[in-house]
Amino acid sequence: MPSFLFAVIVSLISLSAMAKPPIIVVLGDSISAGYGIEVEEGWVALLQKKLLEINSRYRISNASISGDTSAGGLARIDQILTTHKPGFVLLQLGANDGLRGLSPVQMKSNLAEIVHRAQKSGSKVILLGMKIPPNYGKRYVDMFYNVYPQLAKELDIPIVPFILEDVALKKDLMQADGLHPNAKAQPVLAKKIEPYLFPLLK
């Protein structure tokens, strides 16, 4: 093959790679899937809107499923990584493990494996912390919540503390079930994630 033709092909491949926007995958449950509200009102959609406003090339693919657990996310992560080849993964899972009284130890193992697989594929992971209602008992609640900071420290990944911190105890920001944030709360969630994500995109 003539050298000039080879150079043209390489240039075309490079241009094609540049034209394809880098991807951020959100791997979560109903909190990220927009349960009970319109999809365009959810924090993921609002975060995408903000990325467009600041002229970021990143685009978000929302791989969240209402009711999903850490085991469900682990079962799906390989296909998600293969399909999207994300630069970043926002990992928001575990709440349903807690609500079902599943083992925090197993939850931690599942989340850790998701992180390992994402990192192995070249993705950076940001962990989104969750909490469960206090009626599950202090011991279990503490074990559950401690999974997130422990995991972030052990794997040296950024963590967004409890994303419903300024929302969960405010009735005007929650749906009638007391578990899911309403449309009014979504900008609060997006704003909470921005300072952890946006500096890394630069």
C-alpha positions as a Markdown table, in Angstrom:
| # | Residue | x | y | z |
|---|---|---|---|---|
| 1 | Met | 0.0 | 0.0 | 0.0 |
| 2 | Pro | 1.4 | 3.4 | -0.9 |
| 3 | Ser | 2.5 | 5.4 | 2.1 |
| 4 | Phe | 0.3 | 8.4 | 1.2 |
| 5 | Leu | -2.8 | 6.1 | 1.0 |
| 6 | Phe | -1.9 | 4.6 | 4.3 |
| 7 | Ala | -1.7 | 8.1 | 5.8 |
| 8 | Val | -5.1 | 9.0 | 4.4 |
| 9 | Ile | -6.7 | 5.9 | 5.9 |
| 10 | Val | -5.1 | 6.6 | 9.3 |
| 11 | Ser | -6.4 | 10.2 | 9.2 |
| 12 | Leu | -9.9 | 9.0 | 8.3 |
| 13 | Ile | -9.9 | 6.5 | 11.2 |
| 14 | Ser | -8.6 | 9.2 | 13.6 |
| 15 | Leu | -11.3 | 11.7 | 12.4 |
| 16 | Ser | -14.0 | 9.0 | 12.8 |
| 17 | Ala | -12.8 | 8.3 | 16.4 |
| 18 | Met | -12.9 | 12.1 | 17.1 |
| 19 | Ala | -16.4 | 12.4 | 15.7 |
| 20 | Lys | -17.8 | 9.8 | 18.1 |
| 21 | Pro | -18.6 | 11.5 | 21.4 |
| 22 | Pro | -17.2 | 10.0 | 24.6 |
| 23 | Ile | -19.8 | 8.2 | 26.7 |
| 24 | Ile | -20.7 | 8.4 | 30.4 |
| 25 | Val | -22.8 | 5.4 | 31.5 |
| 26 | Val | -25.1 | 5.7 | 34.5 |
| 27 | Leu | -25.6 | 2.3 | 36.0 |
| 28 | Gly | -28.3 | 2.5 | 38.6 |
| 29 | Asp | -31.8 | 1.7 | 39.8 |
| 30 | Ser | -35.1 | 3.6 | 40.0 |
| 31 | Ile | -33.3 | 6.7 | 41.5 |
| 32 | Ser | -31.5 | 7.1 | 38.2 |
| 33 | Ala | -34.1 | 5.6 | 35.9 |
| 34 | Gly | -36.6 | 8.4 | 36.8 |
| 35 | Tyr | -39.2 | 6.3 | 38.5 |
| 36 | Gly | -42.6 | 8.0 | 38.7 |
| 37 | Ile | -41.6 | 11.0 | 36.6 |
| 38 | Glu | -41.0 | 11.8 | 32.9 |
| 39 | Val | -37.6 | 10.7 | 31.7 |
| 40 | Glu | -36.6 | 14.2 | 30.6 |
| 41 | Glu | -37.3 | 15.5 | 34.1 |
| 42 | Gly | -34.8 | 13.0 | 35.7 |
| 43 | Trp | -31.4 | 14.0 | 37.0 |
| 44 | Val | -29.6 | 12.1 | 34.3 |
| 45 | Ala | -31.4 | 14.1 | 31.6 |
| 46 | Leu | -30.7 | 17.3 | 33.5 |
| 47 | Leu | -27.0 | 16.4 | 33.8 |
| 48 | Gln | -26.9 | 15.8 | 30.0 |
| 49 | Lys | -28.5 | 19.2 | 29.4 |
| 50 | Lys | -25.8 | 20.8 | 31.6 |
| 51 | Leu | -23.0 | 19.0 | 29.6 |
| 52 | Leu | -24.4 | 20.5 | 26.4 |
| 53 | Glu | -24.6 | 23.9 | 28.0 |
| 54 | Ile | -20.9 | 23.8 | 28.9 |
| 55 | Asn | -20.1 | 22.5 | 25.4 |
| 56 | Ser | -18.8 | 19.2 | 26.6 |
| 57 | Arg | -18.5 | 16.4 | 24.1 |
| 58 | Tyr | -19.6 | 13.8 | 26.6 |
| 59 | Arg | -22.9 | 12.1 | 26.1 |
| 60 | Ile | -24.8 | 10.1 | 28.8 |
| 61 | Ser | -26.2 | 6.7 | 28.3 |
| 62 | Asn | -28.6 | 5.8 | 31.0 |
| 63 | Ala | -28.4 | 2.0 | 31.7 |
| 64 | Ser | -30.5 | 2.2 | 34.9 |
| 65 | Ile | -33.4 | -0.2 | 35.6 |
| 66 | Ser | -36.0 | 0.3 | 38.4 |
| 67 | Gly | -35.7 | -2.4 | 41.0 |
| 68 | Asp | -32.2 | -3.4 | 40.0 |
| 69 | Thr | -29.7 | -4.7 | 42.5 |
| 70 | Ser | -26.0 | -4.9 | 42.7 |
| 71 | Ala | -26.2 | -8.5 | 41.4 |
| 72 | Gly | -28.3 | -7.3 | 38.5 |
| 73 | Gly | -25.8 | -4.6 | 37.6 |
| 74 | Leu | -23.0 | -7.1 | 37.8 |
| 75 | Ala | -24.9 | -9.4 | 35.4 |
| 76 | Arg | -25.3 | -6.5 | 32.9 |
| 77 | Ile | -22.0 | -4.7 | 33.2 |
| 78 | Asp | -20.0 | -6.7 | 30.6 |
| 79 | Gln | -22.6 | -6.1 | 27.8 |
| 80 | Ile | -22.8 | -2.4 | 28.8 |
| 81 | Leu | -19.1 | -1.9 | 28.6 |
| 82 | Thr | -18.9 | -3.7 | 25.3 |
| 83 | Thr | -21.7 | -1.7 | 23.7 |
| 84 | His | -20.8 | 1.8 | 25.0 |
| 85 | Lys | -17.1 | 1.7 | 25.8 |
| 86 | Pro | -17.7 | 4.4 | 28.3 |
| 87 | Gly | -15.0 | 6.8 | 29.6 |
| 88 | Phe | -16.9 | 7.1 | 32.9 |
| 89 | Val | -19.4 | 4.9 | 34.8 |
| 90 | Leu | -21.6 | 6.5 | 37.5 |
| 91 | Leu | -22.4 | 3.6 | 39.7 |
| 92 | Gln | -25.6 | 4.0 | 41.6 |
| 93 | Leu | -26.7 | 0.6 | 42.9 |
| 94 | Gly | -27.3 | -1.1 | 46.2 |
| 95 | Ala | -30.5 | 0.6 | 47.5 |
| 96 | Asn | -32.6 | -2.4 | 46.5 |
| 97 | Asp | -30.1 | -4.8 | 48.1 |
| 98 | Gly | -30.7 | -2.9 | 51.3 |
| 99 | Leu | -34.5 | -2.6 | 51.0 |
| 100 | Arg | -34.6 | -6.4 | 50.5 |
| 101 | Gly | -32.4 | -7.1 | 53.4 |
| 102 | Leu | -29.7 | -8.7 | 51.3 |
| 103 | Ser | -26.1 | -9.2 | 52.6 |
| 104 | Pro | -24.1 | -6.0 | 52.6 |
| 105 | Val | -21.0 | -8.2 | 52.3 |
| 106 | Gln | -22.3 | -9.6 | 49.0 |
| 107 | Met | -23.4 | -6.2 | 47.9 |
| 108 | Lys | -19.9 | -4.9 | 48.4 |
| 109 | Ser | -18.4 | -7.8 | 46.5 |
| 110 | Asn | -20.8 | -7.2 | 43.6 |
| 111 | Leu | -20.1 | -3.5 | 43.4 |
| 112 | Ala | -16.3 | -4.1 | 43.7 |
| 113 | Glu | -16.5 | -6.5 | 40.8 |
| 114 | Ile | -18.4 | -4.0 | 38.7 |
| 115 | Val | -15.7 | -1.4 | 39.4 |
| 116 | His | -12.9 | -3.8 | 38.5 |
| 117 | Arg | -14.5 | -4.8 | 35.2 |
| 118 | Ala | -15.2 | -1.1 | 34.3 |
| 119 | Gln | -11.6 | -0.1 | 35.2 |
| 120 | Lys | -10.2 | -3.1 | 33.2 |
| 121 | Ser | -12.1 | -1.8 | 30.2 |
| 122 | Gly | -10.6 | 1.6 | 30.5 |
| 123 | Ser | -13.5 | 3.4 | 32.3 |
| 124 | Lys | -13.2 | 5.6 | 35.4 |
| 125 | Val | -15.8 | 4.9 | 38.0 |
| 126 | Ile | -17.6 | 7.4 | 40.4 |
| 127 | Leu | -19.5 | 5.7 | 43.2 |
| 128 | Leu | -22.9 | 7.2 | 44.3 |
| 129 | Gly | -23.6 | 6.5 | 47.9 |
| 130 | Met | -27.0 | 5.4 | 49.1 |
| 131 | Lys | -28.8 | 4.9 | 52.5 |
| 132 | Ile | -31.8 | 3.0 | 53.6 |
| 133 | Pro | -34.5 | 3.9 | 56.2 |
| 134 | Pro | -33.6 | 3.5 | 59.9 |
| 135 | Asn | -36.4 | 1.0 | 60.5 |
| 136 | Tyr | -34.0 | -1.7 | 59.2 |
| 137 | Gly | -32.1 | -1.5 | 62.5 |
| 138 | Lys | -29.0 | 0.4 | 63.3 |
| 139 | Arg | -26.6 | -2.5 | 62.9 |
| 140 | Tyr | -27.8 | -3.4 | 59.4 |
| 141 | Val | -28.2 | 0.3 | 58.3 |
| 142 | Asp | -24.6 | 1.1 | 59.4 |
| 143 | Met | -23.2 | -2.0 | 57.7 |
| 144 | Phe | -25.1 | -1.0 | 54.5 |
| 145 | Tyr | -24.0 | 2.6 | 54.4 |
| 146 | Asn | -20.4 | 1.8 | 55.3 |
| 147 | Val | -20.0 | -0.3 | 52.2 |
| 148 | Tyr | -19.7 | 2.8 | 50.1 |
| 149 | Pro | -16.9 | 4.8 | 51.8 |
| 150 | Gln | -15.1 | 1.5 | 52.4 |
| 151 | Leu | -15.2 | 0.6 | 48.8 |
| 152 | Ala | -14.2 | 4.0 | 47.6 |
| 153 | Lys | -11.2 | 4.0 | 49.9 |
| 154 | Glu | -10.1 | 0.4 | 49.1 |
| 155 | Leu | -10.5 | 1.0 | 45.3 |
| 156 | Asp | -9.3 | 4.6 | 45.3 |
| 157 | Ile | -12.4 | 5.9 | 43.5 |
| 158 | Pro | -14.4 | 9.1 | 43.9 |
| 159 | Ile | -17.6 | 8.9 | 45.9 |
| 160 | Val | -20.6 | 11.1 | 46.0 |
| 161 | Pro | -22.0 | 10.9 | 49.5 |
| 162 | Phe | -25.7 | 9.9 | 49.9 |
| 163 | Ile | -27.2 | 11.5 | 46.8 |
| 164 | Leu | -30.6 | 12.0 | 48.5 |
| 165 | Glu | -29.0 | 13.8 | 51.5 |
| 166 | Asp | -30.8 | 17.1 | 51.0 |
| 167 | Val | -34.0 | 15.4 | 49.6 |
| 168 | Ala | -35.0 | 12.3 | 51.5 |
| 169 | Leu | -36.4 | 14.0 | 54.6 |
| 170 | Lys | -38.3 | 16.7 | 52.7 |
| 171 | Lys | -41.8 | 15.7 | 51.9 |
| 172 | Asp | -42.1 | 18.3 | 49.1 |
| 173 | Leu | -39.2 | 16.7 | 47.3 |
| 174 | Met | -40.3 | 13.1 | 47.6 |
| 175 | Gln | -43.1 | 11.0 | 46.0 |
| 176 | Ala | -45.9 | 9.6 | 48.0 |
| 177 | Asp | -44.0 | 6.3 | 48.6 |
| 178 | Gly | -41.4 | 8.2 | 50.6 |
| 179 | Leu | -38.6 | 6.4 | 48.7 |
| 180 | His | -38.4 | 8.1 | 45.3 |
| 181 | Pro | -37.6 | 11.8 | 44.7 |
| 182 | Asn | -40.1 | 13.7 | 42.6 |
| 183 | Ala | -39.5 | 15.9 | 39.6 |
| 184 | Lys | -38.8 | 19.0 | 41.8 |
| 185 | Ala | -35.9 | 17.1 | 43.5 |
| 186 | Gln | -34.1 | 16.2 | 40.3 |
| 187 | Pro | -32.1 | 19.4 | 39.8 |
| 188 | Val | -30.9 | 19.0 | 43.4 |
| 189 | Leu | -29.5 | 15.5 | 42.6 |
| 190 | Ala | -27.9 | 16.7 | 39.3 |
| 191 | Lys | -26.2 | 19.6 | 41.2 |
| 192 | Lys | -24.9 | 17.2 | 43.8 |
| 193 | Ile | -23.1 | 15.1 | 41.2 |
| 194 | Glu | -21.7 | 17.9 | 39.0 |
| 195 | Pro | -18.8 | 18.9 | 41.2 |
| 196 | Tyr | -17.6 | 15.3 | 41.4 |
| 197 | Leu | -17.9 | 14.6 | 37.7 |
| 198 | Phe | -17.3 | 17.8 | 35.7 |
| 199 | Pro | -13.7 | 18.4 | 36.9 |
| 200 | Leu | -12.7 | 14.9 | 35.8 |
| 201 | Leu | -14.0 | 15.6 | 32.3 |
| 202 | Lys | -11.4 | 18.2 | 31.7 |
